[in-house]
Amino acid sequence: MKFYYYSQLIILPFTTLVVTASVASSFSLHSFTTRKVGRSSSTTSSSTGSSTFIHRCSSYSKDTVAELPSFETKEEYEEYLLQASGLPLGFSTGTAKGTFVSVEAPSMGELPIKASVIYLEDGPTDSWAAVFTKNKFPGSPIKVGRKRLASGKPIQALVINNKVSNVCSGGDGEGDAEMVCKSVADILNLSGGSDSVLPSSTGVIGWRLPAKELAEQVVPEAIKNLQSESALSAARDIMTTDRYPKLRSKTLSNGARIVGIAKGAGMIEPNMATMLCYVMTDADIPKETLQSMLSGSVDDSFNSISVDGSESTSDTCVVISSRKVSDVSVDEFKDALDEITKGLAADLVRNGEGTAHVMRIKVTGFPGSDLDARELGRFISNSALFKCAVAGNDPNTGRLAGAMGSFMGRFHNDDVDLSDVSFQLGGRTIFANGKFILEGDDVEQELSDHMKDAELGEVDEYPKHQKFVEIHVDFGNAGGNGSAEVIGSDLTKEYVAVNADYRS
């Protein structure tokens, strides 16, 4: 998908008018919308503190809701995302595709690869934050990114490629990542040079990054395709085995906008999950505050999901601000950031490789910390036996009890009182006082129906609904104050098929 846009900026005494005319688009025509925002750092202040008005010729400034609606078709889903995909002020994105031949597997012939560029049009920003994987074999872009973050220097662009993750390759991985960054910096004539470009890669582990092809062929085309209207093309082109794009957005009360995109479908188990996530905003938030907020949001979202229990080598979550809109409520921004990251995290699981059911596991009253409670939720989510039962709509609740008992025995083998523990599945209590409560075919059918109602298609190209298989573990009066919510998936034949044929 390509967009071609021309824009003209007209500065009036008390207002800024941005008029954008769409010359060509594969989607619907645009209509005028108005956003009222506090004065940005790029406009002249007034002693009266009057507001700045920004008029956009775009219908893409709607927001996603915390729980997405149901969709009947792929086209309906993508149209919903499109309408909510308007970029914050000061951002543009561009994508392009190319081909390469793997040094490690040349017999596979030419393979496709894509690159996406996120660009701050008006100069670098020091208002950015990042969280990276804790995997001890991190990708070369992670190493470069950590250096960028530690330096405290501003950045002006991000470059993301799919297909090859640039992890533990036989070549100079960091040098290859820097080559791609230099290409972005040179073409855009960035004042900060390649140090102001943050790289990310996702895809096959162990292969050399086709840096020359990316730097000389794909990146130049991606930059030619830069547009300041929609984030949807970037959300789509960072995908690997994802079946559909993930995008969330929120507009604050003063008009500041936050838009997040993410990819990830397999190797999903934090810290973080095999995912790339980029959150763009025009809200003026200080760097230190932004880093603290992002770390907290990631803990409650991407660090609370699991598809297959496999931690990736390339996980990256970045938030970057153009600082165009001031007078932002920090609390309101934090709430919006939490909503976006939690929404994207749930989207990743729902779009997991071969996922047919999404489980929401709530743990309350745990005799330990919230982190301990989260570990229990993950352990249940990662139980292969229980995952398979959910995939088959089989309420084999003994597997749930077995997973929990195994966790408590391995990691909390002390005098924890479990006499008041209860389990719920689909809102029905199935275990209490040390015994199951499952008598009768009616109960069996009710539990199975609950699972069937939450079922998705393993190869669906859009999320039909947002339903969960609801599981609740409560430790009762004998427990403590630890609590957590973990989102996980089932285990299907399609997951095996995808990962048995991943590189082709």
N, C-alpha and C positions, 0 to 999 in steps of 0.2 A: 504494500500500500504506500503510495507516495502522495504528498501534499505539495501544492505550489501556491505560495502566498506572497503578496506584497503588502507592506504596511507603511503608514505615514504617521508621524508623531506631530501633533499640533499642541503647543503649550500656550495656554490661556492664563490670565492673571490668577485665577483661583482654581483652575481645573486642568487636568491633563486628559486629552482625548486621544485614544488610540483607535484608529479605524483600520480594520483589516478586511480586505476584499478577497474572497476566495476565487481564484482563477479556475482551478480545476480540483475536483474532489470526487472520490468514488462513493461518497456518502451523501446525505441529504444537504440541502441548501442551508446556509447559516441565517440566523436572525439576530437582531441587536439585543444585547443584555447589558445591564448597567451594574457595576460593582462600586460601592462606596467604601473607600479605604482611608485609614489614617495616613498622614504625610509620610512619604518614604524618604530615605536619606538622599535620594537623587533629585528631589524637588526642593525648591526654595521654601523655607519655613515662613510662616506668617505670624505676627505677634498676636493675632486673634485666634490662632490655633484652628483656623478653618480647615475643613476636610478636603481631601483630593478625591475627585470623581474619575473613575476609569470606565470608559465605554468600550466594550469589546464587540466586534462583529463576529460573534460565535455562539453557537447553541451548545457548546461543550462544557459549560460552566456549572452544570448540575452536580450534585453530590451523590455518591453511593450511600446506601443505608447500611447500618451496622450488620443486619442480617439480610442478605440479598433476597429478592423475591424469587419465585419459581419462574422457569422459562420453558417455553414449548419448543423452541428451535435454537440452533446455533446462531442464526441471524438475529434473533430477538436478544440473545445474550450479548452479542458483540455490539449491537446498536445501543443497548443499555450502557455498556462500558464506554462507547464512543461519546455519548451525551455527557458522561461524567469525567472525560479525559482531558479537559482543558488544562493546559500547562500554567503554572504560576508565572507571574511577571518576571521577565528577565531570562527565561529559559527557552532553549530550543533543543530539539532532538533530531537525529538523522540516522538512518539505517541503510545498509547495503549488504549484498551477498556476493560471494565469490566461490572459488574452488581451490583445492590443494591436493597434493598427493602425499600421503603419510610416509615419512622416512621409515617408520617401524613396520608398516604394512603396505608396501607399494603395490602388491597384487590386488588390493582393493580398488585401485584406480583412482580417478578424480572423485573427491568427496566434497560436499557442500559445506560452507562455513559462512557465518554472518557476523557483522560487527555493528554495534550501535554506539553512537556518540551523544552524550548529554553535555550541553554547552551553556555556560553563563555568558550572555551576549555583551554585558557591560563591564566585564572585568572580573578578576579573581575575588574570591571571598574567603575570609578566615572563619566564617560561620559554617563549619561543617564538622561532622562527627562520624565515627565508624566503629563497628564491632566486627571482629573477625573470628574465624574458627579457632578452637583450641586443639585441634588435631595436631599431633606432633610431627606429621609429615605434610606441612602446609604447602600450597601451591606457590610458585614464584610471585604471582601477583599479590598474594597475601603478604609475602616478605617485603615487597616494594610498598604496599599500602601501609604496613606497620611503620616503615621508615618515614613515609610522608606524614602520617599521623603524629609520630614522635617529634618530628621537626617543628611542628606548629606552623608551618608555612601555609599560605592560602592556596586553594586550588581553583581552577576555572573550567575544567572539563573532566569527564569520565569516559573511558572507552571500554566496551564490554564485547567479548567474542564468545560464541558458543562452539560446540563440537570438540574442542581440545582444551583441557583444563590447565595445561602447562604445570604439571606437578611431577617432580622427581624425574624429569626427562633426561635423556642422554646429552643434551646440549646445554647451552648457557641460558637457563630459564629466565633468570632476572634480566639478563642482557636482551633477550627476546622481548620481554614485556616492556623494557625501556625503549626498544626500537619502535614499538607501536606507539608508545606515548610521545616519542620525539616526532613521529609522523603527524600526530594530531597537533602538537605544538607548532610545528613548522608551517603546516597548511593554514592554521588559524592565526598564526603570528602572535602567539601568546607571550605576554611580557615576562611571565614566570618560567618560560621554557617548559621542558618535559617534566620538571619537578611540580608543575601545577596541573598535571594530568594524573588521574588515579585509574589504574588498570584493574580489570577483572576478567577472569576466564572460567569457563565451565565446559565440561565434556569428558572425553576419554582421559583417564589418568595414565601417565607414563609416556605419552607421545610428545614430541617436540612441537612447540607452537610454530605454525607456519607464518613466522613474523614478517618475512619478506612479502609474501602474498597479501597479508593484512595491511602492512605499511604502505605498499606501493599500489595496491589495486582496490582493496575493499574500503579502507579508511577514507581515501580521497572521495570515493563515491558516496559514502555515508555523510561526509561533510557537505558535499554538493546537495544532498537531500535534506539538509537542516531546515526545519520549520518550527514555528513557535506556537502552533495551534493545539496539537493533540499528543498525548503520551502513549496512545494505543499502539502505534507501530513499534515503538521501543519495547512495550510490554510483550508484544508478539515475537519480536525477533531475538530476544534474549533466551527464548525457550530451547530446550533440548528434547527430552522425551515428554514434556508437558503436552497435554492434549488441547489446552486452550489458555489464552492469556489471563493474567490476574492483575487487576487494577482497583485501587480504592482512592477515594478523594473526599475532602472535607473543606468547606469554606467557613472561616471564623466570623464572628459577629461584626468585626470591623472590615471584612472583605479579604483578609489575608487567606491564601489558599495553600492547601497541602495535598499533594498527589503522590501516591506510592505505587510502584510496580514491583513484581516479584516473579521469579521462576524457581522451579523445583518440583520434582515428582518422585525421585528415588534417592537413596542414601539420605533419608530424612530421619535424623535423630540428633538433636542438639548435643553438644554446644556447637554451632547452632544446628540447623538441618541443612542438607545439601541444597543450598539456596543462595540466590542473589536477590537482594532487595535494595531498591533505591527510592528514597523519599525526597521529593523536591518541594520547596516552599519559598514563598516570598516574604514570610514573616521574619522580622528582624529579631533574632534570638541570639544572645551571646554564645560563643563557642563552648565555654565551660558548662553553661546551663544545658546546651544542646547535647553535649556528650553524656551528662548525667541522665537526662531524660531518655536518650536513646538506649542506654544500658539498662535502665529500668523497664522500658517498653519491651526490649528484646527478651528480658528475663521472663516476662509475663506472657509472651506470645510465641516467638520462634523457639524459645527454650522450653516450651511446654507442649510440643507436638512430636509425633513420631509416626513414620510410615513403616520402616523396616529395621529400626534400631542401629542403622549404620551411619556413623558420623562422617561427614564429608571433609575433604581437604581444602575446599575452596570457598567455604561459607563467608559471605560478606553482606553486611547491612550498613548502608550509608544514608545519612540525611544531610542535605546541603541546602543552604539558603542564599537567595539573591539579595536579601535584606532590603527589599523594595518597600515593604509595608511596616511602619513603626506602630507604636502604641498598642502592642499585642499583649493580651492577657496571658501570662505564663501558664496559669492553671488551665485556661481554655485550650491553649496550644497542647499542653501535656495530655489532656483528655482526648483531643482529636488525634494526636500521634498514637496513643494507646488503641483507639478505635481502629485506626488504619492498620497498625501492625497486627493486632489480633485478628482483624478481618482477613488480611493477607495470609496469616499463618493457617487459619482454617481453610482458606481457599487452596493452599498448597496440599493439605491432606486430602481434601475432596478431589483434587486433581492428581492424587498419587498414582503411581504406576499400577494399573490394574485394580485400583480401589473400587469396591462395590458398596461398601458401608463405611461411614465415618462414626467412630465411637467418641462419646464425650464422657470422660471418667472423672467424677467428682470425688474427692477424698476430704472428709471432715473429721475433726476431733482426733487427729493423728497424735500419738504420744511422742512428739518431736517437733522439728521446725517445719515451716512451709516447704523448704527445699526437700526435706525427708519425705514429706507427703507427696511431693511432685515425683520423686523417685519411685514411690509405690505406684502411682498412676502410670508412669512410663513402663514399669515392669509388667503390669497387667496388660497394657497396650501391646507390648512386645512378645507376649506369650504366643508362640506359634500355634499351640493347640487351641487356645481361646480364639485367636484370630481366624483360624480355619472354621471353627464352629460358627462364628458370626457370619463368615462368608456364605455358609450353607443355610443360614436362617435357622440354625439348630441351637435351641436354648440349653446347651450342655453346661449348666451352671456349675457343675463340679469343677470344670476347668478354671472358672473364675476363682473359686475358693482355693484350688490348688496353686494358682499363680500367687495369690495373696499370701497363703501360708508359706510358700517357698521364699518369698521376699522377706517376710518377717523372720523366718528361721535363719536366713543367710546374713541379714544385715542388722537385725534387732533381736538377736538371740539372748535376751535377758528376761527379766521377770515382768514383761509387758502383759497386762491383763487384757485378754481378748474375749472375755465372757460376754461383753455387751456389744460386740461387733455385729453389724447388720449389713446386708447387701440389698440393693434394689436394682431391678432391671426393668426399664420402661415404666418406672414409677411404682411398680409392684414390689413389695418386700418379699424376697425369696429366701432369706436366711436371717435368723435371729436366735439368740439364746443358744448358740452352738449347734443349731439344727436347720436343715432346709425346710421350706414351707412350699411344697410343690405338688400337693395332692390333687389328682384329677386331670383329665384331658383338657378341661376348659383352661386351666392355668397354662399348660403346655402350649395350647393353641394361641392364647393371648400373648405369650412371650414371643412365639415365632412370628405372629402377625406384626408385633412391634418391630422386629428386625426387617421383615419384608417391606413394611411401610417406609423404612429408611433406606431401602436399597437403591443403588444407582447402577447405571450401565458401566461395565468395566472398560469400554472403549468409547464412551460418550464424548463428543467434542464440545460439550458445554455442561454446566451443572444444572440439572433439571430442578433440583430443590436444595434446601439447606437443612434437611432433617438429620438427626443423630440417633444412633443406638445409645440410649441413656443408661449409664451405669453409675451407681452411687455406693461408696463404701463409707460407712460411718462407725467410728469407734465408740460412740456412746459416752456414758458417764465415766467409764473407766479410762477414757482416752486423754487427750491433751488439747492443745490449741492449733496444731498444724493443719493446714488446709491447702488444697490445690485443685486445679482443673487442667486436665491433659486431654488433648485431641489426638486420636490415633485412628488407624485404618485396619481393615481386615486383610486377609492374605488369600489371593485368588490364583487360578491357573494363569491368568493374563499377566500377573506380576512376574511369574517365572518365565513366561514367554518373552516378555520385554527384555528382561535382564539376561536371558540366555542368548539374545541376538543383538545386544546393545550397540556394539561397535559398527555394525553394518547399517 
